[in-house]
Amino acid sequence: MVPVAGRSLKREIAERYREVNGDHPMTEADDAYVSAQFVVLEELCAIHDRGAEEVRRLMLEGFLPLPGYLRSDGAEMVPADLFALADEAGGTDGLEAWFTAHWADPVAGGVEWKAYLGGRYVCLHSVTPSTIRRKDELTAAIAAAPAARDAGSPQWSARLHLLIDELDRLEPGFTGYDRLRFGGPTSRDTCIDAMRARFPRPAGLGS
């Protein structure tokens, strides 16, 4: 969607963000979490010698992802590596083709691109095609683990906790706001915390 002439780009970003995520309150705890995990857009642009207005325009035109969060004071919070993928792809013009090429199925690549542009991959410390794909593989494997033939065996427990530990390293802690915008538990809730509680790590397995 092309920005509307004469309108504040920051206001358009906020409106687009709420279209994608819904209109949910940010608590003090949410703000503290986001401030620790993300960077204010203007501050990141200053570090990289980029204009914030131009970056907002690229977001609205579908060349860069929307902010991961809007803090309660209206600050657009973005990951510190916001520009890394575009730099790797040789610029924002080639980012979509570079990104979607990481999926053999063009439809799947298009779905992931749309999710990436929405700024909703706050479930990863570093958002890249490889970490997105690996997260999907890990969550599917963890969810399927209780139905394995050898479920409950020491070998099964060792495999399960290796998967959980790897996912734990990929994912941040999330915050209450995330459970509102995603409409329920996060993948950390279901695939890490709940699975560790349901299937405790055997003594001597390590961590």
Protein Blocks (a to p, Z undefined) as FASTA:
>chain_A
ZZdehiafklmmmmmmmmmnopadddfklmmmmmmmmccfklmmmmnopafklmmmmmmn
opaccdfbdcfkopacddfklmmmmmmnopaklmmmmmmmmpmblklmmmmmmmmmnopa
mmbfbacfklmmmmmmmmmmmmmmmmpmkgoiaklmmmmmmmmmmmmmmpcebpfklmmm
nopacfklmmmmmmmmmmccdehkaZZ
